[in-house]
Structures are given as structure tokens and as C-alpha cells.
Amino acid sequence: MQRIPDSELIINDRGAIYHLDVRPDELADTIIVVGDPDRVKKISAYFDRIEFKLQHREFITHTGYVGNKRLSCISTGIGPDNIDIVFNELDALANIDFNTRTIKDTLTKLKIIRFGTSGSLQADIPVDSLVASTHGLGLDNLLNFYQYTKASADREMADAFVAQTGLDTTITIPYCFSGSEMLLDKFGNEFYKGITVTCPGFFGPQGRVLRLGLASPGLVDKLTHFRFHNHRITNFEMETSAIYGLGKLMGHECMSVNAIIANRVVKEFSKDNNAAVEKLIKKALEVLTS
């Protein structure tokens, strides 16, 4: 088995992976990822006991137990570039032997669930509601840097998206991955289900205009009206497609659930987005630990 060089897999003096500063024994097999570092302590407040509290840069990790269920909660920061760092390091912690720097013979399948915030793209999905993502449709280009064979259904959805929206593919080449059906089935009728679009930014890439004009005007309307068989786009944010794509290629079970704090169709923003996030945390933790 080929040894991974020191420059490619960076391990610090305490035997932890570089960005997360986490050792393999400090990571659970079920992992909650959040964008906001402050959200980690809000989630671990529901743990019955905490084994480890770790922090390096914006990456905060709490590992502990709810009953007999061992969980880790990790902040990723915002955006698909941070997801690239976090997911590669999580997979390395699970599936690379740090002593020999070689890939393990037996691989571990992690369960990774994003607890996030998002903007609704449908008038009937109101602020303060919850969404579970059937698919992540990426406008961020991250997965285009990796070699893989596109599943026919995912390729067809991405092609239909380009055809219906008239998206300029000199800006981005969309890609699509489905989430974990096993995890999705656990989230019931309290969660809207649909496609989540992932954008590489918050303003122009999500169709917001302040002082700069847009290369692709009318983006929100195009996303709202997109249909592929019985699927529609429910929301957009900045992480899900990267999570679904990297997770699928690495063999992990991934799910993204979001509190809707803005509705871009009816132009509303939550009057208490902290309460919406707290509702998401409670309901999603119940699902994961029941």
C-alpha cells in the first residue's frame, strides 16, 4: 500500500489531523456538521456527557454521548471550500492509518448530517419551517475538481437544470448528488423534502443585488420554477452539494437538514431565526438518537 506523503496528509505533533486538530479516537462515527462555530455548543448542550472539546481556527469539535449514542459535532465555517477541508479530514481520520500513512484495508462508513440555515425558494415553504434535502445541486464547481463517474439520474437532473434555466456554463458546470435514502427516511412529515441548490457565495451567486449587477439575472425565479420529474428546488445555501458529493464518493451516508430563515420568493426573513435553529436542533437530534 502506497504511503501518503507528509505534505498531502498533515498530522500535527499530538497526532491530530491539521485543520480540525482531531485525533482518530476523538471522532464519533455519527457526525453533525454546522457552519456556525457558536452552534456547536448549542448542540452539545443536549449531550449527556462530553468527552472532548477541541478547537483550531474556525473548526470546533465536541464529541460526547446522548444516552448510549456517541456523536461528534463539528463547525465547518461557511462554503464549499471549507467542506472540502472538513470532509477530506474526516474521511482520513476514519479510513487512513496515521502510523503507516496508508489507506486501511477495512473502511468505515460515517454518518454525517448537516444542521444548517437556508433560504426557501418556494412560496409555500415558509420561514421557520424545516427542510431535508433529497439532492444537492451544486453551482460551486467543487466536485468538478474530482474524478468520478456521474450516475445517470444525477447527470440527467443537472442537464435538465441547465436546459430549463438557460444557465451560462462558462460561469459554472452544475453537478448533482442524491443524499442518503436511509437517513432521509428518518425525517418525517415535519420536514419539507426537495432539491437544495448550493451556491459559492451569498450575494451575487444567490441572486442578491446591492451595488453590483448580475451575470445571470432572474436566478431566483429560474430556480423556483425548475422541475425534474416529481422533484423541485426547495431551498439554497452554501454547503449541501459539496457534502453530498464528497460523501457519496467516499462511501459515507450524508444528509442535510435546514431551518428556513428567509423566503426569497415572498421576501420575508425570520423574526426569530435563533428559535428556528433551536427547533431544528431538537427535532434532528431526536431523529438521530431515537
C-alpha positions as a printed Julia matrix, in Angstrom:
290×3 Matrix{Float64}:
   0.0    0.0     0.0
   1.39   3.39   -1.04
   2.41   5.74    1.78
   0.73   9.17    1.7
   3.43  11.9     1.87
   3.73  14.31    4.8
   2.8   17.26    2.56
  -0.5   15.65    1.49
  -1.71  14.31    4.86
  -0.61  16.78    7.53
  -0.53  15.38   11.08
   0.45  17.64   13.97
   2.67  16.92   16.98
  -0.15  15.44   19.04
  -1.13  13.0    16.29
  -4.15  15.03   15.13
  -5.09  16.0    11.6
  -4.01  19.51   10.7
  -7.06  21.74   10.25
  -9.51  20.05   12.61
  -6.86  19.22   15.25
  -8.73  15.97   15.95
  -7.23  12.51   16.53
  -8.99   9.37   15.27
 -10.03   8.35   18.8
 -11.65  11.76   19.34
 -14.16  11.33   16.48
 -17.51   9.5    16.6
 -18.92   7.59   13.63
 -22.03   9.82   13.62
 -21.1   13.44   12.97
 -23.15  16.63   12.94
 -21.63  19.44   10.88
 -22.65  23.08   11.27
 -21.43  26.24    9.59
 -21.5   28.5    12.64
 -18.84  27.71   15.3
 -21.2   29.04   18.03
 -23.77  26.4    17.05
 -21.54  23.56   18.29
 -22.09  24.42   21.96
 -25.83  24.83   21.35
 -25.93  21.25   20.1
 -23.57  19.73   22.66
 -25.71  21.32   25.4
 -28.08  18.41   24.67
 -25.31  15.82   25.19
 -25.5   13.84   28.44
 -21.72  13.98   28.68
 -18.87  15.43   26.63
 -15.59  13.56   26.12
 -13.62  16.05   24.05
 -13.72  19.77   23.28
 -11.27  20.83   20.58
 -10.7   24.0    18.57
  -8.4   25.12   15.76
  -9.26  28.23   13.75
 -12.99  28.12   12.93
 -13.13  24.35   13.4
 -14.65  23.47   16.78
 -15.31  19.83   17.7
 -17.32  18.46   20.62
 -17.59  14.67   20.97
 -19.85  13.07   23.55
 -22.93  10.98   24.21
 -26.71  11.28   24.12
 -27.67   8.19   26.08
 -25.58   5.42   24.55
 -25.25   7.2    21.21
 -21.79   8.67   20.58
 -21.83  11.84   18.48
 -19.38  14.44   17.27
 -20.42  17.99   16.35
 -18.01  19.97   14.18
 -18.15  23.51   12.81
 -17.08  23.79    9.18
 -17.31  27.5     8.6
 -19.18  28.76    5.54
 -18.86  27.49    1.99
 -17.91  24.5    -0.17
 -14.17  25.2     0.13
 -14.38  24.56    3.89
 -16.45  21.42    3.26
 -13.61  20.16    1.07
 -11.2   20.53    4.01
 -13.51  19.06    6.64
 -14.73  16.05    4.65
 -11.3   15.02    3.46
 -10.0   15.24    7.02
 -12.99  13.37    8.49
 -12.51  10.6     5.96
  -8.79  10.49    6.7
  -9.49  10.17   10.44
 -11.77   7.21    9.76
 -10.01   5.45    6.92
  -6.28   6.2     6.93
  -3.81   4.61    9.37
  -1.92   7.57   10.83
   1.05   5.43   11.83
   1.72   3.92    8.4
   0.08   6.74    6.37
  -1.73   4.15    4.28
  -5.41   3.57    3.5
  -6.94   0.96    5.79
  -7.95  -2.42    4.37
 -11.38  -2.13    6.01
 -13.14   1.2     5.52
 -15.52   2.89    7.97
 -18.8    4.36    6.71
 -19.54   7.58    8.62
 -22.97   9.14    9.08
 -22.63  12.88    8.52
 -25.59  15.25    8.94
 -25.57  18.98    8.3
 -27.69  21.15   10.62
 -27.9   24.41    8.69
 -29.81  27.56    7.82
 -31.14  28.3     4.38
 -33.35  30.38    2.14
 -36.62  28.99    0.77
 -37.25  29.14   -2.98
 -40.94  28.23   -2.83
 -43.75  30.48   -1.59
 -45.38  27.56    0.23
 -42.24  26.77    2.31
 -42.42  29.5     4.95
 -39.76  30.97    7.2
 -39.14  28.97   10.38
 -40.01  25.67    8.63
 -37.59  22.75    8.19
 -36.24  21.14    5.0
 -34.49  17.79    4.43
 -32.57  17.67    1.15
 -33.22  14.83   -1.29
 -30.44  16.1    -3.57
 -27.63  18.63   -3.57
 -27.34  20.5    -6.87
 -24.02  22.32   -7.0
 -23.29  25.64   -8.67
 -19.99  25.81   -6.79
 -17.71  23.71   -9.06
 -16.03  21.83   -6.16
 -16.83  18.32   -7.37
 -15.6   19.23  -10.86
 -12.06  19.01   -9.43
 -12.53  15.3    -8.6
 -12.54  12.3   -10.92
 -15.75  10.26  -10.8
 -18.4    8.68  -12.99
 -21.69  10.56  -12.83
 -24.77   8.47  -12.03
 -27.24   8.67  -14.9
 -30.09  10.09  -12.78
 -27.81  12.76  -11.29
 -26.44  13.68  -14.72
 -29.96  13.93  -16.16
 -31.05  16.26  -13.33
 -28.05  18.53  -13.87
 -28.6   18.57  -17.65
 -32.29  19.38  -17.17
 -31.32  22.2   -14.83
 -29.05  23.79  -17.45
 -31.69  23.38  -20.16
 -34.55  24.85  -18.13
 -32.66  27.73  -16.53
 -30.5   28.67  -19.51
 -27.55  28.83  -17.15
 -24.32  30.11  -18.69
 -21.96  27.15  -18.28
 -18.95  29.44  -18.67
 -19.86  30.56  -15.13
 -20.28  27.09  -13.65
 -20.87  23.47  -14.66
 -23.63  22.2   -12.34
 -23.37  18.8   -10.73
 -25.85  16.77   -8.7
 -25.75  14.09   -5.99
 -28.54  12.45   -4.02
 -28.44  12.26   -0.24
 -28.63   9.14    1.89
 -32.01   7.46    1.41
 -31.5    5.63    4.72
 -31.11   8.91    6.61
 -33.76  10.78    4.61
 -36.36   8.16    5.55
 -35.84   9.01    9.22
 -37.0   12.6     8.72
 -40.81  12.62    8.62
 -43.57  14.97    7.56
 -42.31  17.82    9.76
 -39.61  18.3     7.13
 -40.27  19.55    3.59
 -38.35  17.45    1.04
 -36.69  18.63   -2.15
 -33.56  19.66   -4.04
 -31.13  22.01   -2.3
 -29.02  24.21   -4.58
 -25.54  25.07   -3.3
 -24.0   28.39   -4.31
 -20.38  29.57   -3.96
 -21.39  32.85   -2.33
 -24.19  34.68   -0.52
 -24.79  37.76   -2.68
 -24.29  37.53   -6.46
 -24.3   33.71   -6.57
 -27.66  33.73   -4.76
 -29.14  36.47   -6.94
 -28.83  39.33   -4.43
 -28.22  42.8    -5.83
 -26.67  45.54   -3.7
 -24.31  47.66   -5.85
 -23.14  45.11   -8.44
 -25.17  43.74  -11.33
 -25.58  40.02  -12.01
 -24.15  37.9   -14.81
 -27.22  35.62  -14.55
 -30.26  37.83  -13.77
 -33.51  36.29  -12.6
 -31.77  33.37  -10.9
 -34.28  33.04   -8.04
 -37.25  32.77  -10.44
 -35.41  30.2   -12.57
 -34.67  28.05   -9.54
 -38.22  28.34   -8.21
 -39.76  27.13  -11.47
 -37.35  24.25  -12.14
 -38.95  20.79  -12.23
 -37.42  17.37  -12.83
 -39.96  14.53  -12.74
 -41.53  14.91   -9.25
 -38.64  16.98   -7.87
 -38.5   20.72   -7.28
 -35.92  23.02   -5.71
 -36.91  23.82   -2.14
 -34.02  25.99   -0.94
 -30.47  27.16   -1.47
 -27.4   27.65    0.7
 -23.63  27.09    0.51
 -22.7   23.55    1.61
 -25.08  20.69    0.74
 -23.93  19.67   -2.75
 -20.31  19.5    -1.56
 -21.37  17.36    1.41
 -23.43  15.0    -0.76
 -20.81  14.79   -3.49
 -17.74  14.15   -1.35
 -19.72  11.93    1.0
 -21.01   9.77   -1.86
 -17.56   9.41   -3.46
 -16.02   8.47   -0.09
 -18.77   5.98    0.73
 -20.39   7.81    3.66
 -24.09   8.31    4.48
 -24.89  12.04    4.32
 -27.96  14.15    4.99
 -28.59  17.89    5.09
 -31.39  19.43    7.15
 -32.0   23.16    7.28
 -34.04  25.7     9.15
 -35.59  28.16    6.68
 -34.74  31.66    7.91
 -35.55  33.55    4.68
 -38.11  33.15    1.92
 -36.69  34.64   -1.26
 -39.99  34.4    -3.16
 -42.17  36.37   -0.74
 -39.18  38.44    0.53
 -39.51  37.54    4.22
 -36.87  36.95    6.89
 -37.46  35.11   10.15
 -38.34  37.32   13.1
 -36.57  34.84   15.42
 -34.07  32.78   13.48
 -32.45  31.55   16.7
 -35.74  29.88   17.65
 -35.93  28.29   14.19
 -32.41  26.88   14.59
 -33.24  25.6    18.09
 -36.31  23.82   16.7
 -34.14  22.19   14.04
 -31.56  21.05   16.6
 -34.16  19.45   18.88
 -36.06  17.65   16.12
 -32.99  16.44   14.25
 -31.28  15.21   17.42
 -34.44  13.26   18.29
 -34.25  11.59   14.87
 -30.56  10.72   15.21
 -30.74   9.39   18.76
 -34.12   7.62   18.77
